[in-house]
Amino acid sequence: MISDRMLEALNKQINEEMFSAYLYLSMSAYFELQNLKGFANWMMVQYKEEVDHAMKFYHYINSRGGKVKLFALAEPPSEWSSPLNAFEETLKHEQHITKCINDLVDLAEQEKDRATFNLLQWYIDEQIEEEENDNEILGKLRLLGEGGNSIFMLDRELAQRKYIPLAQGKE
Ligand code: FEO
């Protein structure tokens, strides 16, 4: 059985992941309007991955016999001052999610919940990758500057990102 405290925290994390999805979908729409199709694609893939992250918690709660509870989603921002600004905000948001995951790990330890502790190891690794990806793109944006040519080059690169669905426990 999963403890009430752990269950509530995991349900809140579903909301965090779904908000992340919402935020990146909003960024994808922002890039579409700027005609930056590659950036829009990158954010659309990110949106789908965030839904997968939420669903991984969803299936896990079900498999432990817990009750999934969905909370209201906050409205995400819809405007950023530049691609650089959008990626700065993306990194900031992922750093917040990393803290959420670390707090969940602390709670799993307090509750002596080994199964949840195990599950969270996947999210710890995922967060390393998330922050690394954002830092890489931020580095390029800063190095190349935000002139038309460099943005066009980066847009072509970001168009290559493909969505790979995450294998889930139970559908
Ligand atoms: Fe699900 Fe981007 O953290």
Backbone and ligand atoms as CSV (ligand in chain L), in Angstrom:
chain,resi,resn,atom,element,x,y,z
A,1,MET,N,N,0.843,-1.211,0.000
A,1,MET,CA,C,0.000,0.000,0.000
A,1,MET,C,C,0.875,1.257,0.000
A,2,ILE,N,N,0.355,2.230,-0.645
A,2,ILE,CA,C,1.080,3.494,-0.725
A,2,ILE,C,C,0.523,4.429,0.375
A,3,SER,N,N,1.375,5.170,1.043
A,3,SER,CA,C,0.872,6.019,2.150
A,3,SER,C,C,0.094,7.220,1.588
A,4,ASP,N,N,-0.774,7.782,2.417
A,4,ASP,CA,C,-1.574,8.937,1.979
A,4,ASP,C,C,-0.684,10.106,1.576
A,5,ARG,N,N,0.371,10.329,2.353
A,5,ARG,CA,C,1.278,11.462,2.061
A,5,ARG,C,C,1.978,11.263,0.715
A,6,MET,N,N,2.433,10.028,0.494
A,6,MET,CA,C,3.135,9.741,-0.760
A,6,MET,C,C,2.176,9.866,-1.931
A,7,LEU,N,N,0.958,9.341,-1.733
A,7,LEU,CA,C,-0.048,9.381,-2.805
A,7,LEU,C,C,-0.384,10.822,-3.188
A,8,GLU,N,N,-0.579,11.661,-2.187
A,8,GLU,CA,C,-0.922,13.060,-2.461
A,8,GLU,C,C,0.224,13.750,-3.226
A,9,ALA,N,N,1.439,13.466,-2.791
A,9,ALA,CA,C,2.598,14.093,-3.450
A,9,ALA,C,C,2.725,13.617,-4.900
A,10,LEU,N,N,2.452,12.338,-5.149
A,10,LEU,CA,C,2.550,11.824,-6.524
A,10,LEU,C,C,1.445,12.414,-7.397
A,11,ASN,N,N,0.245,12.549,-6.819
A,11,ASN,CA,C,-0.849,13.167,-7.578
A,11,ASN,C,C,-0.521,14.621,-7.921
A,12,LYS,N,N,0.128,15.325,-6.976
A,12,LYS,CA,C,0.543,16.704,-7.275
A,12,LYS,C,C,1.581,16.724,-8.388
A,13,GLN,N,N,2.428,15.694,-8.423
A,13,GLN,CA,C,3.452,15.659,-9.468
A,13,GLN,C,C,2.832,15.391,-10.841
A,14,ILE,N,N,1.737,14.652,-10.881
A,14,ILE,CA,C,1.023,14.486,-12.168
A,14,ILE,C,C,0.637,15.872,-12.674
A,15,ASN,N,N,0.140,16.711,-11.761
A,15,ASN,CA,C,-0.253,18.065,-12.151
A,15,ASN,C,C,0.957,18.868,-12.637
A,16,GLU,N,N,2.091,18.731,-11.948
A,16,GLU,CA,C,3.320,19.444,-12.368
A,16,GLU,C,C,3.723,19.029,-13.786
A,17,GLU,N,N,3.625,17.720,-14.054
A,17,GLU,CA,C,4.042,17.230,-15.380
A,17,GLU,C,C,3.053,17.683,-16.452
A,18,MET,N,N,1.769,17.679,-16.104
A,18,MET,CA,C,0.762,18.130,-17.073
A,18,MET,C,C,0.886,19.637,-17.310
A,19,PHE,N,N,1.221,20.381,-16.258
A,19,PHE,CA,C,1.456,21.820,-16.470
A,19,PHE,C,C,2.671,22.027,-17.379
A,20,SER,N,N,3.704,21.198,-17.175
A,20,SER,CA,C,4.889,21.295,-18.044
A,20,SER,C,C,4.463,21.078,-19.492
A,21,ALA,N,N,3.614,20.069,-19.715
A,21,ALA,CA,C,3.114,19.795,-21.069
A,21,ALA,C,C,2.410,21.037,-21.625
A,22,TYR,N,N,1.571,21.621,-20.811
A,22,TYR,CA,C,0.794,22.803,-21.203
A,22,TYR,C,C,1.714,23.984,-21.549
A,23,LEU,N,N,2.743,24.154,-20.712
A,23,LEU,CA,C,3.704,25.245,-20.926
A,23,LEU,C,C,4.408,25.077,-22.270
A,24,TYR,N,N,4.849,23.843,-22.566
A,24,TYR,CA,C,5.595,23.630,-23.814
A,24,TYR,C,C,4.677,23.660,-25.028
A,25,LEU,N,N,3.424,23.285,-24.837
A,25,LEU,CA,C,2.465,23.412,-25.941
A,25,LEU,C,C,2.256,24.898,-26.259
A,26,SER,N,N,2.195,25.705,-25.209
A,26,SER,CA,C,2.049,27.144,-25.386
A,26,SER,C,C,3.279,27.723,-26.095
A,27,MET,N,N,4.458,27.228,-25.734
A,27,MET,CA,C,5.679,27.694,-26.407
A,27,MET,C,C,5.682,27.253,-27.865
A,28,SER,N,N,5.171,26.039,-28.118
A,28,SER,CA,C,5.122,25.558,-29.494
A,28,SER,C,C,4.242,26.492,-30.336
A,29,ALA,N,N,3.113,26.891,-29.775
A,29,ALA,CA,C,2.203,27.800,-30.491
A,29,ALA,C,C,2.880,29.151,-30.734
A,30,TYR,N,N,3.630,29.624,-29.726
A,30,TYR,CA,C,4.362,30.900,-29.850
A,30,TYR,C,C,5.360,30.820,-31.012
A,31,PHE,N,N,6.095,29.700,-31.104
A,31,PHE,CA,C,7.080,29.563,-32.182
A,31,PHE,C,C,6.397,29.412,-33.545
A,32,GLU,N,N,5.255,28.726,-33.568
A,32,GLU,CA,C,4.499,28.599,-34.834
A,32,GLU,C,C,4.183,29.985,-35.393
A,33,LEU,N,N,3.717,30.867,-34.506
A,33,LEU,CA,C,3.332,32.217,-34.950
A,33,LEU,C,C,4.520,33.003,-35.492
A,34,GLN,N,N,5.717,32.649,-34.977
A,34,GLN,CA,C,6.932,33.337,-35.453
A,34,GLN,C,C,7.473,32.682,-36.716
A,35,ASN,N,N,6.775,31.644,-37.175
A,35,ASN,CA,C,7.225,30.865,-38.331
A,35,ASN,C,C,8.539,30.134,-38.073
A,36,LEU,N,N,8.791,29.820,-36.821
A,36,LEU,CA,C,9.977,29.029,-36.483
A,36,LEU,C,C,9.519,27.586,-36.279
A,37,LYS,N,N,9.352,26.875,-37.394
A,37,LYS,CA,C,8.739,25.535,-37.380
A,37,LYS,C,C,9.597,24.511,-36.627
A,38,GLY,N,N,10.921,24.665,-36.716
A,38,GLY,CA,C,11.808,23.727,-36.028
A,38,GLY,C,C,11.696,23.884,-34.513
A,39,PHE,N,N,11.712,25.123,-34.045
A,39,PHE,CA,C,11.538,25.392,-32.614
A,39,PHE,C,C,10.164,24.869,-32.160
A,40,ALA,N,N,9.143,25.115,-33.007
A,40,ALA,CA,C,7.784,24.671,-32.666
A,40,ALA,C,C,7.745,23.144,-32.562
A,41,ASN,N,N,8.454,22.463,-33.473
A,41,ASN,CA,C,8.508,20.999,-33.439
A,41,ASN,C,C,9.170,20.520,-32.152
A,42,TRP,N,N,10.272,21.150,-31.796
A,42,TRP,CA,C,11.023,20.743,-30.593
A,42,TRP,C,C,10.112,20.837,-29.368
A,43,MET,N,N,9.368,21.937,-29.287
A,43,MET,CA,C,8.477,22.135,-28.139
A,43,MET,C,C,7.283,21.172,-28.188
A,44,MET,N,N,6.835,20.823,-29.382
A,44,MET,CA,C,5.725,19.869,-29.497
A,44,MET,C,C,6.168,18.477,-29.009
A,45,VAL,N,N,7.394,18.094,-29.357
A,45,VAL,CA,C,7.925,16.820,-28.869
A,45,VAL,C,C,8.032,16.869,-27.343
A,46,GLN,N,N,8.482,18.016,-26.838
A,46,GLN,CA,C,8.626,18.180,-25.385
A,46,GLN,C,C,7.267,18.050,-24.701
A,47,TYR,N,N,6.252,18.657,-25.310
A,47,TYR,CA,C,4.883,18.555,-24.789
A,47,TYR,C,C,4.464,17.078,-24.657
A,48,LYS,N,N,4.706,16.304,-25.716
A,48,LYS,CA,C,4.298,14.888,-25.700
A,48,LYS,C,C,5.071,14.108,-24.638
A,49,GLU,N,N,6.351,14.424,-24.499
A,49,GLU,CA,C,7.155,13.719,-23.491
A,49,GLU,C,C,6.647,14.015,-22.082
A,50,GLU,N,N,6.197,15.256,-21.870
A,50,GLU,CA,C,5.687,15.608,-20.538
A,50,GLU,C,C,4.389,14.860,-20.216
A,51,VAL,N,N,3.551,14.679,-21.235
A,51,VAL,CA,C,2.334,13.885,-21.010
A,51,VAL,C,C,2.752,12.457,-20.620
A,52,ASP,N,N,3.779,11.924,-21.286
A,52,ASP,CA,C,4.290,10.590,-20.933
A,52,ASP,C,C,4.772,10.539,-19.483
A,53,HIS,N,N,5.452,11.617,-19.055
A,53,HIS,CA,C,5.943,11.640,-17.667
A,53,HIS,C,C,4.770,11.585,-16.689
A,54,ALA,N,N,3.706,12.340,-17.005
A,54,ALA,CA,C,2.516,12.340,-16.142
A,54,ALA,C,C,1.889,10.946,-16.138
A,55,MET,N,N,1.817,10.332,-17.322
A,55,MET,CA,C,1.171,9.021,-17.432
A,55,MET,C,C,1.962,7.924,-16.728
A,56,LYS,N,N,3.266,8.094,-16.671
A,56,LYS,CA,C,4.084,7.099,-15.956
A,56,LYS,C,C,3.690,7.102,-14.467
A,57,PHE,N,N,3.487,8.301,-13.901
A,57,PHE,CA,C,3.007,8.375,-12.508
A,57,PHE,C,C,1.586,7.809,-12.402
A,58,TYR,N,N,0.753,8.144,-13.384
A,58,TYR,CA,C,-0.647,7.678,-13.403
A,58,TYR,C,C,-0.710,6.141,-13.325
A,59,HIS,N,N,0.054,5.484,-14.210
A,59,HIS,CA,C,0.040,4.016,-14.228
A,59,HIS,C,C,0.625,3.448,-12.939
A,60,TYR,N,N,1.644,4.119,-12.433
A,60,TYR,CA,C,2.275,3.633,-11.204
A,60,TYR,C,C,1.288,3.678,-10.036
A,61,ILE,N,N,0.578,4.798,-9.889
A,61,ILE,CA,C,-0.399,4.927,-8.799
A,61,ILE,C,C,-1.455,3.828,-8.929
A,62,ASN,N,N,-1.940,3.612,-10.151
A,62,ASN,CA,C,-2.920,2.544,-10.375
A,62,ASN,C,C,-2.352,1.186,-9.980
A,63,SER,N,N,-1.111,0.944,-10.362
A,63,SER,CA,C,-0.544,-0.387,-10.091
A,63,SER,C,C,-0.348,-0.620,-8.596
A,64,ARG,N,N,-0.235,0.462,-7.815
A,64,ARG,CA,C,-0.092,0.302,-6.360
A,64,ARG,C,C,-1.452,0.317,-5.656
A,65,GLY,N,N,-2.526,0.374,-6.415
A,65,GLY,CA,C,-3.861,0.369,-5.818
A,65,GLY,C,C,-4.258,1.714,-5.234
A,66,GLY,N,N,-3.575,2.790,-5.660
A,66,GLY,CA,C,-3.905,4.136,-5.166
A,66,GLY,C,C,-4.935,4.806,-6.051
A,67,LYS,N,N,-5.457,5.932,-5.553
A,67,LYS,CA,C,-6.469,6.663,-6.330
A,67,LYS,C,C,-5.797,7.855,-7.020
A,68,VAL,N,N,-5.899,7.865,-8.334
A,68,VAL,CA,C,-5.387,9.019,-9.085
A,68,VAL,C,C,-6.345,10.181,-8.877
A,69,LYS,N,N,-5.772,11.350,-8.569
A,69,LYS,CA,C,-6.612,12.545,-8.423
A,69,LYS,C,C,-6.021,13.623,-9.329
A,70,LEU,N,N,-6.869,14.154,-10.199
A,70,LEU,CA,C,-6.396,15.191,-11.130
A,70,LEU,C,C,-6.818,16.570,-10.620
A,71,PHE,N,N,-5.862,17.469,-10.552
A,71,PHE,CA,C,-6.134,18.841,-10.087
A,71,PHE,C,C,-6.233,19.785,-11.288
A,72,ALA,N,N,-6.791,20.977,-11.047
A,72,ALA,CA,C,-6.928,21.975,-12.122
A,72,ALA,C,C,-5.547,22.411,-12.610
A,73,LEU,N,N,-5.472,22.665,-13.912
A,73,LEU,CA,C,-4.212,23.139,-14.484
A,73,LEU,C,C,-4.179,24.666,-14.479
A,74,ALA,N,N,-3.035,25.227,-14.126
A,74,ALA,CA,C,-2.862,26.686,-14.191
A,74,ALA,C,C,-2.698,27.105,-15.657
A,75,GLU,N,N,-3.024,28.371,-15.933
A,75,GLU,CA,C,-2.843,28.891,-17.296
A,75,GLU,C,C,-1.360,29.197,-17.519
A,76,PRO,N,N,-0.772,28.648,-18.579
A,76,PRO,CA,C,0.656,28.930,-18.804
A,76,PRO,C,C,0.823,30.300,-19.474
A,77,PRO,N,N,2.024,30.888,-19.418
A,77,PRO,CA,C,2.276,32.119,-20.175
A,77,PRO,C,C,2.111,31.831,-21.670
A,78,SER,N,N,1.902,32.885,-22.456
A,78,SER,CA,C,1.750,32.664,-23.902
A,78,SER,C,C,2.677,33.551,-24.725
A,79,GLU,N,N,3.453,34.392,-24.052
A,79,GLU,CA,C,4.361,35.302,-24.766
A,79,GLU,C,C,5.746,35.240,-24.141
A,80,TRP,N,N,6.754,35.266,-25.010
A,80,TRP,CA,C,8.139,35.378,-24.555
A,80,TRP,C,C,8.792,36.442,-25.428
A,81,SER,N,N,9.869,37.062,-24.910
A,81,SER,CA,C,10.421,38.188,-25.673
A,81,SER,C,C,11.300,37.725,-26.834
A,82,SER,N,N,11.779,36.474,-26.789
A,82,SER,CA,C,12.667,35.963,-27.843
A,82,SER,C,C,12.820,34.451,-27.649
A,83,PRO,N,N,13.382,33.757,-28.652
A,83,PRO,CA,C,13.678,32.328,-28.458
A,83,PRO,C,C,14.604,32.109,-27.253
A,84,LEU,N,N,15.587,33.001,-27.095
A,84,LEU,CA,C,16.494,32.872,-25.947
A,84,LEU,C,C,15.713,32.951,-24.644
A,85,ASN,N,N,14.814,33.911,-24.551
A,85,ASN,CA,C,13.998,34.083,-23.346
A,85,ASN,C,C,13.142,32.830,-23.093
A,86,ALA,N,N,12.572,32.257,-24.144
A,86,ALA,CA,C,11.736,31.053,-23.984
A,86,ALA,C,C,12.583,29.900,-23.443
A,87,PHE,N,N,13.802,29.750,-23.944
A,87,PHE,CA,C,14.646,28.652,-23.451
A,87,PHE,C,C,15.203,28.935,-22.053
A,88,GLU,N,N,15.411,30.212,-21.725
A,88,GLU,CA,C,15.808,30.526,-20.335
A,88,GLU,C,C,14.699,30.101,-19.384
A,89,GLU,N,N,13.451,30.384,-19.776
A,89,GLU,CA,C,12.307,30.023,-18.936
A,89,GLU,C,C,12.127,28.503,-18.881
A,90,THR,N,N,12.431,27.845,-19.988
A,90,THR,CA,C,12.343,26.379,-20.030
A,90,THR,C,C,13.323,25.761,-19.028
A,91,LEU,N,N,14.569,26.252,-19.057
A,91,LEU,CA,C,15.568,25.717,-18.121
A,91,LEU,C,C,15.137,25.976,-16.682
A,92,LYS,N,N,14.650,27.189,-16.417
A,92,LYS,CA,C,14.209,27.537,-15.061
A,92,LYS,C,C,13.101,26.579,-14.612
A,93,HIS,N,N,12.182,26.307,-15.530
A,93,HIS,CA,C,11.076,25.413,-15.193
A,93,HIS,C,C,11.588,23.994,-14.914
A,94,GLU,N,N,12.515,23.520,-15.725
A,94,GLU,CA,C,13.043,22.167,-15.504
A,94,GLU,C,C,13.824,22.080,-14.195
A,95,GLN,N,N,14.486,23.176,-13.817
A,95,GLN,CA,C,15.186,23.172,-12.522
A,95,GLN,C,C,14.165,23.054,-11.384
A,96,HIS,N,N,13.009,23.689,-11.574
A,96,HIS,CA,C,11.929,23.561,-10.587
A,96,HIS,C,C,11.441,22.103,-10.522
A,97,ILE,N,N,11.276,21.476,-11.696
A,97,ILE,CA,C,10.808,20.075,-11.719
A,97,ILE,C,C,11.845,19.157,-11.062
A,98,THR,N,N,13.116,19.422,-11.304
A,98,THR,CA,C,14.170,18.625,-10.664
A,98,THR,C,C,14.033,18.716,-9.145
A,99,LYS,N,N,13.748,19.914,-8.648
A,99,LYS,CA,C,13.572,20.073,-7.194
A,99,LYS,C,C,12.350,19.270,-6.718
A,100,CYS,N,N,11.265,19.310,-7.494
A,100,CYS,CA,C,10.067,18.526,-7.133
A,100,CYS,C,C,10.413,17.040,-7.017
A,101,ILE,N,N,11.177,16.533,-7.995
A,101,ILE,CA,C,11.538,15.100,-7.991
A,101,ILE,C,C,12.429,14.803,-6.779
A,102,ASN,N,N,13.371,15.689,-6.507
A,102,ASN,CA,C,14.241,15.473,-5.342
A,102,ASN,C,C,13.432,15.456,-4.044
A,103,ASP,N,N,12.435,16.341,-3.961
A,103,ASP,CA,C,11.576,16.361,-2.762
A,103,ASP,C,C,10.782,15.054,-2.641
A,104,LEU,N,N,10.345,14.529,-3.786
A,104,LEU,CA,C,9.612,13.251,-3.765
A,104,LEU,C,C,10.531,12.119,-3.280
A,105,VAL,N,N,11.786,12.157,-3.715
A,105,VAL,CA,C,12.747,11.134,-3.274
A,105,VAL,C,C,12.920,11.218,-1.755
A,106,ASP,N,N,13.037,12.441,-1.246
A,106,ASP,CA,C,13.172,12.620,0.215
A,106,ASP,C,C,11.963,12.029,0.925
A,107,LEU,N,N,10.773,12.297,0.391
A,107,LEU,CA,C,9.555,11.794,1.018
A,107,LEU,C,C,9.497,10.261,0.960
A,108,ALA,N,N,9.874,9.692,-0.188
A,108,ALA,CA,C,9.865,8.227,-0.325
A,108,ALA,C,C,10.803,7.607,0.712
A,109,GLU,N,N,11.918,8.281,0.974
A,109,GLU,CA,C,12.855,7.774,1.995
A,109,GLU,C,C,12.231,7.848,3.381
A,110,GLN,N,N,11.599,9.003,3.665
A,110,GLN,CA,C,10.949,9.150,4.986
A,110,GLN,C,C,9.875,8.096,5.190
A,111,GLU,N,N,9.127,7.816,4.108
A,111,GLU,CA,C,8.014,6.852,4.200
A,111,GLU,C,C,8.493,5.401,4.070
A,112,LYS,N,N,9.787,5.253,3.873
A,112,LYS,CA,C,10.389,3.934,3.621
A,112,LYS,C,C,9.664,3.210,2.472
A,113,ASP,N,N,9.355,3.967,1.449
A,113,ASP,CA,C,8.619,3.435,0.295
A,113,ASP,C,C,9.626,3.103,-0.806
A,114,ARG,N,N,10.116,1.861,-0.773
A,114,ARG,CA,C,11.187,1.453,-1.706
A,114,ARG,C,C,10.717,1.445,-3.155
A,115,ALA,N,N,9.453,1.044,-3.376
A,115,ALA,CA,C,8.942,0.957,-4.759
A,115,ALA,C,C,8.909,2.349,-5.394
A,116,THR,N,N,8.393,3.328,-4.636
A,116,THR,CA,C,8.338,4.689,-5.185
A,116,THR,C,C,9.747,5.239,-5.362
A,117,PHE,N,N,10.603,4.920,-4.403
A,117,PHE,CA,C,12.000,5.350,-4.488
A,117,PHE,C,C,12.617,4.834,-5.798
A,118,ASN,N,N,12.353,3.569,-6.121
A,118,ASN,CA,C,12.849,2.980,-7.372
A,118,ASN,C,C,12.309,3.690,-8.595
A,119,LEU,N,N,11.002,3.916,-8.593
A,119,LEU,CA,C,10.376,4.598,-9.730
A,119,LEU,C,C,11.047,5.945,-9.977
A,120,LEU,N,N,11.315,6.651,-8.877
A,120,LEU,CA,C,11.832,8.018,-8.993
A,120,LEU,C,C,13.233,8.072,-9.586
A,121,GLN,N,N,13.956,6.942,-9.533
A,121,GLN,CA,C,15.308,6.951,-10.113
A,121,GLN,C,C,15.225,7.263,-11.615
A,122,TRP,N,N,14.171,6.769,-12.265
A,122,TRP,CA,C,13.989,7.054,-13.707
A,122,TRP,C,C,13.845,8.560,-13.924
A,123,TYR,N,N,13.084,9.202,-13.049
A,123,TYR,CA,C,12.850,10.651,-13.199
A,123,TYR,C,C,14.124,11.455,-12.897
A,124,ILE,N,N,14.939,10.947,-11.982
A,124,ILE,CA,C,16.205,11.646,-11.684
A,124,ILE,C,C,17.074,11.667,-12.941
A,125,ASP,N,N,17.183,10.502,-13.599
A,125,ASP,CA,C,17.981,10.426,-14.838
A,125,ASP,C,C,17.375,11.312,-15.925
A,126,GLU,N,N,16.048,11.288,-16.017
A,126,GLU,CA,C,15.359,12.079,-17.042
A,126,GLU,C,C,15.636,13.571,-16.840
A,127,GLN,N,N,15.638,14.006,-15.581
A,127,GLN,CA,C,15.875,15.430,-15.313
A,127,GLN,C,C,17.291,15.858,-15.689
A,128,ILE,N,N,18.250,14.943,-15.542
A,128,ILE,CA,C,19.622,15.278,-15.963
A,128,ILE,C,C,19.596,15.571,-17.462
A,129,GLU,N,N,18.901,14.702,-18.208
A,129,GLU,CA,C,18.812,14.856,-19.660
A,129,GLU,C,C,18.054,16.138,-20.045
A,130,GLU,N,N,16.965,16.400,-19.342
A,130,GLU,CA,C,16.158,17.586,-19.652
A,130,GLU,C,C,16.993,18.867,-19.501
A,131,GLU,N,N,17.678,18.974,-18.371
A,131,GLU,CA,C,18.473,20.192,-18.131
A,131,GLU,C,C,19.641,20.274,-19.111
A,132,GLU,N,N,20.226,19.124,-19.435
A,132,GLU,CA,C,21.349,19.102,-20.370
A,132,GLU,C,C,20.891,19.593,-21.758
A,133,ASN,N,N,19.740,19.093,-22.217
A,133,ASN,CA,C,19.215,19.524,-23.531
A,133,ASN,C,C,18.990,21.030,-23.564
A,134,ASP,N,N,18.358,21.550,-22.498
A,134,ASP,CA,C,18.068,22.992,-22.461
A,134,ASP,C,C,19.358,23.809,-22.441
A,135,ASN,N,N,20.333,23.349,-21.644
A,135,ASN,CA,C,21.601,24.069,-21.556
A,135,ASN,C,C,22.320,24.090,-22.892
A,136,GLU,N,N,22.214,22.974,-23.630
A,136,GLU,CA,C,22.880,22.889,-24.931
A,136,GLU,C,C,22.272,23.910,-25.905
A,137,ILE,N,N,20.945,23.953,-25.936
A,137,ILE,CA,C,20.286,24.893,-26.860
A,137,ILE,C,C,20.544,26.338,-26.425
A,138,LEU,N,N,20.493,26.576,-25.122
A,138,LEU,CA,C,20.788,27.921,-24.601
A,138,LEU,C,C,22.202,28.343,-24.982
A,139,GLY,N,N,23.143,27.413,-24.848
A,139,GLY,CA,C,24.541,27.696,-25.203
A,139,GLY,C,C,24.642,28.123,-26.652
A,140,LYS,N,N,23.948,27.397,-27.531
A,140,LYS,CA,C,23.993,27.735,-28.960
A,140,LYS,C,C,23.358,29.095,-29.218
A,141,LEU,N,N,22.227,29.349,-28.569
A,141,LEU,CA,C,21.545,30.639,-28.763
A,141,LEU,C,C,22.445,31.785,-28.326
A,142,ARG,N,N,23.170,31.585,-27.246
A,142,ARG,CA,C,24.046,32.661,-26.739
A,142,ARG,C,C,25.267,32.825,-27.636
A,143,LEU,N,N,25.804,31.699,-28.101
A,143,LEU,CA,C,27.005,31.728,-28.925
A,143,LEU,C,C,26.710,32.326,-30.302
A,144,LEU,N,N,25.614,31.857,-30.905
A,144,LEU,CA,C,25.292,32.305,-32.266
A,144,LEU,C,C,24.673,33.697,-32.272
A,145,GLY,N,N,24.096,34.081,-31.154
A,145,GLY,CA,C,23.361,35.343,-31.131
A,145,GLY,C,C,21.994,35.110,-31.739
A,146,GLU,N,N,21.178,36.149,-31.726
A,146,GLU,CA,C,19.809,35.951,-32.188
A,146,GLU,C,C,19.565,36.591,-33.544
A,147,GLY,N,N,20.628,36.678,-34.335
A,147,GLY,CA,C,20.464,37.192,-35.703
A,147,GLY,C,C,19.675,36.207,-36.550
A,148,GLY,N,N,19.105,36.690,-37.656
A,148,GLY,CA,C,18.264,35.866,-38.524
A,148,GLY,C,C,18.940,34.583,-38.982
A,149,ASN,N,N,20.205,34.667,-39.424
A,149,ASN,CA,C,20.889,33.484,-39.955
A,149,ASN,C,C,21.071,32.399,-38.921
A,150,SER,N,N,21.508,32.794,-37.715
A,150,SER,CA,C,21.757,31.769,-36.695
A,150,SER,C,C,20.449,31.129,-36.237
A,151,ILE,N,N,19.406,31.930,-36.111
A,151,ILE,CA,C,18.116,31.363,-35.702
A,151,ILE,C,C,17.624,30.388,-36.777
A,152,PHE,N,N,17.836,30.731,-38.036
A,152,PHE,CA,C,17.417,29.871,-39.135
A,152,PHE,C,C,18.163,28.535,-39.089
A,153,MET,N,N,19.480,28.601,-38.803
A,153,MET,CA,C,20.281,27.365,-38.704
A,153,MET,C,C,19.808,26.487,-37.557
A,154,LEU,N,N,19.578,27.123,-36.422
A,154,LEU,CA,C,19.147,26.359,-35.248
A,154,LEU,C,C,17.737,25.802,-35.468
A,155,ASP,N,N,16.909,26.568,-36.151
A,155,ASP,CA,C,15.547,26.108,-36.442
A,155,ASP,C,C,15.591,24.816,-37.267
A,156,ARG,N,N,16.499,24.761,-38.215
A,156,ARG,CA,C,16.629,23.545,-39.052
A,156,ARG,C,C,17.071,22.361,-38.199
A,157,GLU,N,N,17.967,22.635,-37.250
A,157,GLU,CA,C,18.453,21.553,-36.376
A,157,GLU,C,C,17.322,21.047,-35.468
A,158,LEU,N,N,16.558,21.971,-34.902
A,158,LEU,CA,C,15.517,21.575,-33.945
A,158,LEU,C,C,14.347,20.866,-34.646
A,159,ALA,N,N,14.253,21.057,-35.955
A,159,ALA,CA,C,13.204,20.382,-36.741
A,159,ALA,C,C,13.444,18.870,-36.791
A,160,GLN,N,N,14.689,18.447,-36.495
A,160,GLN,CA,C,15.028,17.013,-36.587
A,160,GLN,C,C,14.531,16.207,-35.395
A,161,ARG,N,N,14.171,16.872,-34.317
A,161,ARG,CA,C,13.805,16.114,-33.105
A,161,ARG,C,C,12.539,15.298,-33.355
A,162,LYS,N,N,12.610,14.013,-32.954
A,162,LYS,CA,C,11.452,13.134,-33.159
A,162,LYS,C,C,10.910,12.647,-31.817
A,163,TYR,N,N,9.611,12.492,-31.785
A,163,TYR,CA,C,8.973,11.977,-30.564
A,163,TYR,C,C,9.063,10.456,-30.537
A,164,ILE,N,N,9.580,9.930,-29.447
A,164,ILE,CA,C,9.601,8.479,-29.254
A,164,ILE,C,C,8.730,8.190,-28.031
A,165,PRO,N,N,7.583,7.511,-28.225
A,165,PRO,CA,C,6.685,7.279,-27.084
A,165,PRO,C,C,7.388,6.483,-25.992
A,166,LEU,N,N,7.081,6.827,-24.766
A,166,LEU,CA,C,7.684,6.139,-23.622
A,166,LEU,C,C,6.894,4.855,-23.353
A,167,ALA,N,N,7.606,3.745,-23.214
A,167,ALA,CA,C,6.910,2.490,-22.895
A,167,ALA,C,C,6.296,2.634,-21.501
A,168,GLN,N,N,5.001,2.425,-21.410
A,168,GLN,CA,C,4.304,2.559,-20.126
A,168,GLN,C,C,4.014,1.176,-19.569
A,169,GLY,N,N,3.880,1.095,-18.242
A,169,GLY,CA,C,3.595,-0.192,-17.606
A,169,GLY,C,C,2.293,-0.786,-18.126
A,170,LYS,N,N,1.210,-0.102,-17.827
A,170,LYS,CA,C,-0.104,-0.625,-18.241
A,170,LYS,C,C,-0.861,0.472,-18.945
A,171,GLU,N,N,-1.440,0.150,-20.070
A,171,GLU,CA,C,-2.217,1.155,-20.806
A,171,GLU,C,C,-3.668,1.079,-20.401
L,1,FEO,FE1,FE,8.777,15.958,-16.946
L,1,FEO,FE2,FE,10.428,18.123,-18.232
L,1,FEO,O1,O,10.066,17.138,-16.729
